[in-house]
Amino acid sequence: MKSRWLINLALLVLVAALGAFVYLRSDQGEQKQSGHELSTLKLASFSKLSIEFPAKASVTFEKIDGHWRITQPYSARADQVAVQRVLSIIAATSADKFPTSDLGQFGLDNPKLKLKMDHEVFLFGTINPVSGDQYVAYQDAVYLLPVSYSESASIQTVEFIDKTPIKPTEKIVGFDFSRLEQWEETRLNVDLVDGIWKVSTANAKPDQNEMNEWLDVTWVHAYANSVVPYVPDRRTTFPGLEVKLKDGTKVHFDKLQESPELLLGRPDEGMIYHFPADAGFSMLNPPINSTQ
């Protein structure tokens, strides 16, 4: 009798647990369905973006050949991920939705931030003191959204610059290091010919795997700590290097400084890339395994 009672009790507990699980899943589903989508817009549909502030200059972007570029306050390749964070507001959902009959109630009569994506406009107002979320107006409604959306759009303009010194479309096939101090005597060039690395100095014995890893890590996936605009001083000559590309062109870099960090200026794009000293040393010194 006692054994049967224990079995019945265990079954009762199991049924109760299953019931609670189904209820919670159903409740979560209803909450998710009750969320209000800001839009049904698609990321790929936009070609222009403008971030506007009431007291400072706007930052504008344009998508060219599938990649975002900064167009104001200067021209530069944009960090694609940073731009996508700003655009991600189109996929936001909110548990709260209000009419736009009184924008002043939400601080939207004088918005702190305005996003323009082609012809779509998002206005950012005050912060709700209870939830810590921000009022955002789009079309005929006001929503409460996490402040991370406005924070992503409010970073310094230089933080929107692409921190990779080589464009994604630029395919590297070699380097001319001959104008750097450490390679002036040997006039070092390294070239990738039919998948094999060739070194201009006879006493070098490059390991192909090491060279491939060096190219991939230190150049193809190079990522600067920071990037700032660069106006070359034509009266000053700096040591430099050239990156050879598959299409036969070359990208020139001025070596402005090597310590305590490497500063590489790219005159054609008007940018200076800041690299840590150890990463910078690797960039300028390929593992050619010279015996000299």
Backbone hydrogen bonds in HBPLUS format (Angstrom, degrees):
<---DONOR---> <-ACCEPTOR-->    atom                        ^
c    i                          cat <-CA-CA->   ^        H-A-AA   ^      H-
h    n   atom  resd res      DA  || num        DHA   H-A  angle D-A-AA Bond
n    s   type  num  typ     dist DA aas  dist angle  dist       angle   num
A0005-TRP N   A0001-MET O   2.97 MM   4  6.26 154.5  2.03 149.4 156.9     1
A0006-LEU N   A0002-LYS O   3.00 MM   4  6.27 152.2  2.07 147.0 154.1     2
A0007-ILE N   A0003-SER O   3.01 MM   4  6.29 153.1  2.08 146.8 154.2     3
A0008-ASN N   A0004-ARG O   2.94 MM   4  6.22 160.9  1.97 150.3 155.0     4
A0009-LEU N   A0005-TRP O   2.94 MM   4  6.15 153.4  2.01 144.4 151.9     5
A0010-ALA N   A0006-LEU O   2.93 MM   4  6.15 157.1  1.98 146.7 152.6     6
A0011-LEU N   A0007-ILE O   2.93 MM   4  6.22 156.8  1.98 150.2 156.5     7
A0012-LEU N   A0008-ASN O   2.92 MM   4  6.12 151.7  2.00 143.6 151.6     8
A0013-VAL N   A0009-LEU O   2.95 MM   4  6.25 156.9  2.00 149.9 155.5     9
A0014-LEU N   A0010-ALA O   2.97 MM   4  6.21 156.8  2.03 146.3 152.8    10
A0015-VAL N   A0011-LEU O   2.89 MM   4  6.13 160.8  1.93 150.8 155.6    11
A0016-ALA N   A0012-LEU O   2.96 MM   4  6.16 159.9  2.00 147.4 153.1    12
A0017-ALA N   A0013-VAL O   2.90 MM   4  6.13 154.9  1.96 147.6 154.5    13
A0018-LEU N   A0014-LEU O   2.91 MM   4  6.16 160.7  1.95 150.8 155.9    14
A0019-GLY N   A0015-VAL O   2.87 MM   4  6.07 155.0  1.93 146.9 154.5    15
A0020-ALA N   A0016-ALA O   2.92 MM   4  6.16 156.6  1.97 147.2 153.1    16
A0021-PHE N   A0017-ALA O   2.92 MM   4  6.14 157.4  1.97 147.6 154.0    17
A0022-VAL N   A0018-LEU O   2.94 MM   4  6.18 166.1  1.96 152.7 155.6    18
A0023-TYR N   A0019-GLY O   2.94 MM   4  6.11 156.9  2.00 146.3 153.2    19
A0024-LEU N   A0020-ALA O   2.88 MM   4  6.07 163.8  1.91 151.9 155.9    20
A0025-ARG N   A0021-PHE O   2.95 MM   4  6.13 165.3  1.97 152.9 157.1    21
A0026-SER N   A0022-VAL O   2.93 MM   4  6.05 156.7  1.99 144.0 150.8    22
A0027-ASP N   A0023-TYR O   2.78 MM   4  6.01 155.5  1.84 148.9 156.3    23
A0028-GLN N   A0024-LEU O   2.84 MM   4  6.04 159.9  1.88 153.0 157.8    24
A0029-GLY N   A0025-ARG O   2.92 MM   4  6.10 152.4  2.00 141.8 149.9    25
A0030-GLU N   A0026-SER O   2.94 MM   4  6.21 152.5  2.01 146.1 153.1    26
A0031-GLN N   A0027-ASP O   2.96 MM   4  6.22 153.7  2.03 145.2 152.5    27
A0032-LYS N   A0028-GLN O   2.89 MM   4  6.12 156.5  1.94 148.1 154.5    28
A0033-GLN N   A0029-GLY O   2.91 MM   4  6.13 156.6  1.96 146.0 152.6    29
A0034-SER N   A0030-GLU O   2.91 MM   4  6.06 138.2  2.08 139.3 150.7    30
A0035-GLY N   A0032-LYS O   3.22 MM   3  5.43 157.0  2.28 103.0 110.0    31
A0036-HIS N   A0094-SER O   2.65 MM  58  5.03 175.7  1.65 149.3 149.4    32
A0094-SER N   A0036-HIS O   2.81 MM  58  5.03 149.6  1.90 131.8 141.4    33
A0038-LEU N   A0092-ALA O   3.07 MM  54  5.90 169.8  2.08 159.7 158.0    34
A0045-SER N   A0042-LYS O   3.09 MM   3  5.55 158.0  2.14 112.9 119.8    35
A0046-PHE N   A0043-LEU O   3.41 MM   3  6.21 177.9  2.41 124.0 124.6    36
A0063-LYS N   A0047-SER O   2.81 MM  16  4.80 163.1  1.84 135.6 138.8    37
A0118-ASP N   A0048-LYS O   3.06 MM  70  5.18 134.0  2.28 123.5 135.7    38
A0049-LEU N   A0061-PHE O   3.12 MM  12  5.02 161.4  2.15 131.6 131.8    39
A0061-PHE N   A0049-LEU O   2.76 MM  12  5.02 154.8  1.82 157.1 158.8    40
A0050-SER N   A0116-LYS O   2.83 MM  66  4.99 147.2  1.94 145.6 153.3    41
A0116-LYS N   A0050-SER O   2.91 MM  66  4.99 161.9  1.94 148.1 152.1    42
A0051-ILE N   A0059-VAL O   2.81 MM   8  5.18 165.7  1.83 156.9 161.9    43
A0059-VAL N   A0051-ILE O   2.99 MM   8  5.18 158.5  2.04 144.8 151.3    44
A0052-GLU N   A0114-LYS O   2.88 MM  62  5.07 175.0  1.89 159.4 160.3    45
A0114-LYS N   A0052-GLU O   2.96 MM  62  5.07 152.8  2.03 149.6 152.6    46
A0060-THR N   A0072-GLN O   3.08 MM  12  5.10 155.9  2.14 129.9 136.6    47
A0071-THR N   A0060-THR O   2.85 MM  11  5.51 171.8  1.86 137.9 140.5    48
A0062-GLU N   A0069-ARG O   2.89 MM   7  5.40 150.6  1.97 147.9 157.6    49
A0069-ARG N   A0062-GLU O   2.86 MM   7  5.40 148.2  1.96 138.1 147.9    50
A0064-ILE N   A0067-HIS O   2.77 MM   3  5.34 162.3  1.80 153.5 147.3    51
A0067-HIS N   A0064-ILE O   3.02 MM   3  5.34 166.8  2.03 115.0 119.3    52
A0078-ALA N   A0068-TRP O   3.17 MM  10  5.57 155.5  2.23 138.7 136.0    53
A0070-ILE N   A0076-ALA O   2.74 MM   6  5.12 155.7  1.80 159.9 164.7    54
A0076-ALA N   A0070-ILE O   3.12 MM   6  5.12 152.0  2.20 133.4 136.5    55
A0162-ASP N   A0077-ARG O   2.86 MM  85  5.45 169.8  1.87 133.2 133.6    56
A0079-ASP N   A0160-PHE O   2.67 MM  81  5.36 159.9  1.71 145.5 147.9    57
A0083-VAL N   A0079-ASP O   3.12 MM   4  6.45 157.5  2.17 156.6 162.8    58
A0084-GLN N   A0080-GLN O   3.00 MM   4  6.20 157.1  2.05 145.2 151.9    59
A0085-ARG N   A0081-VAL O   2.97 MM   4  6.24 141.5  2.12 144.9 154.9    60
A0086-VAL N   A0083-VAL O   3.06 MM   3  5.25 120.5  2.43  99.3 113.5    61
A0087-LEU N   A0083-VAL O   3.01 MM   4  6.37 161.0  2.05 152.0 157.4    62
A0088-SER N   A0084-GLN O   2.91 MM   4  5.91 128.5  2.18 139.1 151.4    63
A0090-ILE N   A0087-LEU O   3.14 MM   3  6.30 174.4  2.14 136.1 135.9    64
A0091-ALA N   A0088-SER O   3.05 MM   3  5.70 160.2  2.09 118.5 124.0    65
A0092-ALA N   A0089-ILE O   3.05 MM   3  5.07 167.8  2.07 110.8 113.3    66
A0098-PHE N   A0142-VAL O   2.75 MM  44  4.92 158.4  1.79 146.5 152.9    67
A0142-VAL N   A0098-PHE O   2.78 MM  44  4.92 156.4  1.84 144.1 148.4    68
A0105-GLN N   A0102-ASP O   3.21 MM   3  5.68 144.6  2.34 109.0 117.4    69
A0106-PHE N   A0103-LEU O   2.99 MM   3  5.52 146.7  2.11 112.5 121.6    70
A0108-LEU N   A0103-LEU O   2.95 MM   5  4.90 161.2  1.98 144.0 137.8    71
A0107-GLY N   A0104-GLY O   3.17 MM   3  4.88 167.0  2.18 101.2 104.9    72
A0126-THR N   A0106-PHE O   2.98 MM  20  5.86 164.1  2.00 140.2 145.4    73
A0112-LYS N   A0124-PHE O   2.87 MM  12  5.76 142.4  2.01 161.4 170.8    74
A0124-PHE N   A0113-LEU O   2.94 MM  11  5.15 157.1  1.99 161.1 158.4    75
A0115-LEU N   A0122-PHE O   2.86 MM   7  5.03 166.6  1.88 151.7 156.1    76
A0122-PHE N   A0115-LEU O   2.83 MM   7  5.03 158.6  1.87 146.8 153.4    77
A0117-MET N   A0120-GLU O   2.79 MM   3  5.05 159.7  1.83 148.0 154.6    78
A0120-GLU N   A0117-MET O   2.88 MM   3  5.05 166.0  1.90 132.4 130.6    79
A0123-LEU N   A0137-ALA O   2.98 MM  14  5.01 165.0  2.01 144.1 149.0    80
A0137-ALA N   A0123-LEU O   2.82 MM  14  5.01 152.7  1.89 140.3 149.1    81
A0125-GLY N   A0135-TYR O   2.73 MM  10  5.11 173.2  1.73 163.9 162.8    82
A0135-TYR N   A0126-THR O   3.05 MM   9  5.91 166.5  2.07 170.5 172.7    83
A0128-ASN N   A0133-ASP O   2.66 MM   5  5.45 164.6  1.69 169.3 174.4    84
A0132-GLY N   A0128-ASN O   2.81 MM   4  5.21 146.5  1.93 146.6 155.7    85
A0134-GLN N   A0145-LEU O   2.69 MM  11  5.27 170.0  1.70 161.4 159.2    86
A0145-LEU N   A0134-GLN O   2.86 MM  11  5.27 163.9  1.89 147.2 150.8    87
A0136-VAL N   A0143-TYR O   2.78 MM   7  5.18 158.1  1.83 151.0 157.5    88
A0143-TYR N   A0136-VAL O   2.73 MM   7  5.18 162.9  1.75 147.6 152.9    89
A0138-TYR N   A0141-ALA O   2.99 MM   3  5.76 161.8  2.03 163.2 169.0    90
A0141-ALA N   A0138-TYR O   3.23 MM   3  5.76 155.8  2.29 126.1 133.4    91
A0149-TYR N   A0146-PRO O   3.43 MM   3  6.45 169.0  2.44 123.9 124.3    92
A0151-GLU N   A0147-VAL O   2.97 MM   4  6.21 157.9  2.01 154.7 161.9    93
A0152-SER N   A0148-SER O   3.00 MM   4  6.02 152.8  2.07 140.5 145.7    94
A0153-ALA N   A0150-SER O   3.17 MM   3  5.13 125.2  2.49  92.9 106.8    95
A0154-SER N   A0150-SER O   3.00 MM   4  6.09 122.4  2.34 139.3 154.5    96
A0154-SER N   A0151-GLU O   3.18 MM   3  5.01 140.8  2.34  94.1 105.3    97
A0159-GLU N   A0156-GLN O   2.89 MM   3  5.42 142.9  2.03 113.1 124.0    98
A0160-PHE N   A0157-THR O   2.90 MM   3  5.41 159.0  1.94 115.5 122.6    99
A0161-ILE N   A0158-VAL O   3.17 MM   3  5.38 160.2  2.21 104.5 110.6   100
A0224-ALA N   A0163-LYS O   2.89 MM  61  5.13 176.3  1.89 146.1 144.8   101
A0170-GLU N   A0167-LYS O   3.08 MM   3  5.23 158.4  2.13 107.5 114.4   102
A0246-LYS N   A0171-LYS O   2.80 MM  75  5.48 142.2  1.94 154.0 165.5   103
A0173-VAL N   A0244-LYS O   2.84 MM  71  5.60 169.4  1.85 145.2 146.9   104
A0192-LEU N   A0173-VAL O   2.77 MM  19  5.04 177.2  1.77 143.1 143.3   105
A0244-LYS N   A0174-GLY O   2.77 MM  70  4.79 160.5  1.80 130.2 134.2   106
A0175-PHE N   A0190-VAL O   2.76 MM  15  5.37 153.1  1.83 156.7 164.7   107
A0190-VAL N   A0175-PHE O   3.03 MM  15  5.37 156.4  2.09 145.1 152.6   108
A0176-ASP N   A0242-GLU O   2.85 MM  66  5.09 158.4  1.89 152.5 157.1   109
A0242-GLU N   A0176-ASP O   3.10 MM  66  5.09 158.6  2.15 136.5 143.2   110
A0177-PHE N   A0188-LEU O   2.91 MM  11  5.34 144.2  2.03 150.9 161.9   111
A0180-LEU N   A0177-PHE O   3.02 MM   3  5.70 166.8  2.03 129.4 130.4   112
A0183-TRP N   A0180-LEU O   2.99 MM   3  5.48 151.2  2.07 116.2 125.2   113
A0184-GLU N   A0181-GLU O   3.45 MM   3  5.34 168.7  2.46 102.3 105.6   114
A0187-ARG N   A0183-TRP O   2.75 MM   4  5.55 127.7  2.02 146.1 159.9   115
A0200-SER N   A0189-ASN O   2.98 MM  11  5.29 156.6  2.04 162.5 163.3   116
A0191-ASP N   A0198-LYS O   2.85 MM   7  5.16 162.7  1.88 150.9 156.8   117
A0198-LYS N   A0191-ASP O   2.70 MM   7  5.16 160.5  1.73 155.9 163.0   118
A0193-VAL N   A0196-ILE O   2.78 MM   3  5.15 160.3  1.82 153.1 146.3   119
A0196-ILE N   A0193-VAL O   2.92 MM   3  5.15 162.4  1.95 112.8 118.6   120
A0204-ALA N   A0201-THR O   3.36 MM   3  5.79 162.6  2.39 115.9 116.7   121
A0291-THR N   A0203-ASN O   3.05 MM  88  5.62 155.2  2.11 138.9 145.4   122
A0205-LYS N   A0288-ILE O   2.99 MM  83  5.98 126.7  2.29 152.6 167.8   123
A0205-LYS N   A0289-ASN O   3.20 MM  84  5.23 146.4  2.32 110.3 119.8   124
A0211-MET N   A0207-ASP O   2.94 MM   4  6.21 159.4  1.98 158.3 164.6   125
A0212-ASN N   A0208-GLN O   2.91 MM   4  6.12 158.2  1.96 148.8 154.8   126
A0213-GLU N   A0209-ASN O   2.95 MM   4  6.13 159.8  1.99 147.9 153.3   127
A0214-TRP N   A0210-GLU O   2.85 MM   4  6.03 155.2  1.91 145.4 153.0   128
A0215-LEU N   A0211-MET O   2.94 MM   4  6.17 163.3  1.97 151.1 154.4   129
A0216-ASP N   A0212-ASN O   3.02 MM   4  6.22 166.1  2.04 148.4 152.3   130
A0217-VAL N   A0213-GLU O   2.87 MM   4  5.92 174.0  1.87 157.1 159.2   131
A0218-THR N   A0214-TRP O   2.91 MM   4  5.61 155.8  1.97 143.8 151.4   132
A0219-TRP N   A0215-LEU O   3.12 MM   4  5.35 143.4  2.26 129.1 136.3   133
A0220-VAL N   A0215-LEU O   2.93 MM   5  6.23 170.5  1.94 159.5 162.5   134
A0221-HIS N   A0216-ASP O   2.94 MM   5  5.96 142.4  2.08 150.4 159.3   135
A0222-ALA N   A0219-TRP O   3.26 MM   3  4.74 170.0  2.27  99.0  99.7   136
A0225-ASN N   A0274-HIS O   2.76 MM  49  5.59 147.0  1.87 167.0 175.0   137
A0274-HIS N   A0226-SER O   2.98 MM  48  5.36 169.5  1.99 165.7 163.6   138
A0228-VAL N   A0272-ILE O   3.10 MM  44  5.34 153.9  2.17 142.3 150.3   139
A0272-ILE N   A0228-VAL O   2.77 MM  44  5.34 155.3  1.83 161.7 169.8   140
A0230-TYR N   A0270-GLY O   2.72 MM  40  4.50 152.8  1.79 113.2 112.5   141
A0236-THR N   A0233-ASP O   3.03 MM   3  5.62 166.1  2.04 119.4 123.9   142
A0255-LYS N   A0239-PRO O   2.74 MM  16  5.47 171.6  1.75 155.2 155.6   143
A0241-LEU N   A0253-PHE O   3.08 MM  12  5.52 152.4  2.16 149.1 157.0   144
A0253-PHE N   A0241-LEU O   2.96 MM  12  5.52 161.7  1.99 164.9 165.8   145
A0243-VAL N   A0251-VAL O   2.82 MM   8  5.03 164.8  1.85 146.3 149.8   146
A0251-VAL N   A0243-VAL O   2.86 MM   8  5.03 156.2  1.92 141.0 148.9   147
A0245-LEU N   A0249-THR O   2.91 MM   4  5.46 162.0  1.94 169.1 163.0   148
A0248-GLY N   A0245-LEU O   3.03 MM   3  5.54 160.6  2.07 118.3 121.4   149
A0254-ASP N   A0265-GLY O   2.79 MM  11  4.86 159.9  1.82 145.5 150.2   150
A0265-GLY N   A0254-ASP O   2.81 MM  11  4.86 164.6  1.83 146.9 150.3   151
A0256-LEU N   A0263-LEU O   2.91 MM   7  5.35 146.0  2.03 157.1 164.2   152
A0263-LEU N   A0257-GLN O   2.83 MM   6  5.02 162.3  1.86 138.3 140.0   153
A0262-LEU N   A0275-PHE O   2.92 MM  13  5.06 140.1  2.09 145.0 151.8   154
A0275-PHE N   A0262-LEU O   2.87 MM  13  5.06 166.4  1.88 154.1 158.0   155
A0264-LEU N   A0273-TYR O   3.03 MM   9  5.18 163.0  2.06 147.9 150.9   156
A0273-TYR N   A0264-LEU O   2.79 MM   9  5.18 166.9  1.81 148.2 150.6   157
A0266-ARG N   A0271-MET O   2.74 MM   5  5.38 171.1  1.74 170.1 173.4   158
A0269-GLU N   A0266-ARG O   3.21 MM   3  5.76 141.8  2.36 113.4 122.8   159
A0270-GLY N   A0266-ARG O   2.83 MM   4  5.80 122.2  2.17 144.9 161.6   160
A0271-MET N   A0266-ARG O   3.34 MM   5  5.38 158.7  2.39 133.2 136.9   161
A0280-GLY N   A0276-PRO O   2.84 MM   4  6.00 159.7  1.89 158.0 165.0   162
A0281-PHE N   A0277-ALA O   2.89 MM   4  6.06 152.4  1.96 146.8 153.1   163
A0282-SER N   A0278-ASP O   3.25 MM   4  6.51 159.6  2.30 143.9 148.3   164
A0283-MET N   A0279-ALA O   3.05 MM   4  6.33 151.0  2.14 146.6 154.7   165
A0284-LEU N   A0280-GLY O   3.25 MM   4  6.48 149.7  2.34 148.1 154.3   166
A0285-ASN N   A0282-SER O   3.36 MM   3  5.16 153.9  2.43  96.5 104.0   167
A0288-ILE N   A0286-PRO O   2.88 MM   2  5.69 129.7  2.13 112.0  96.4   168
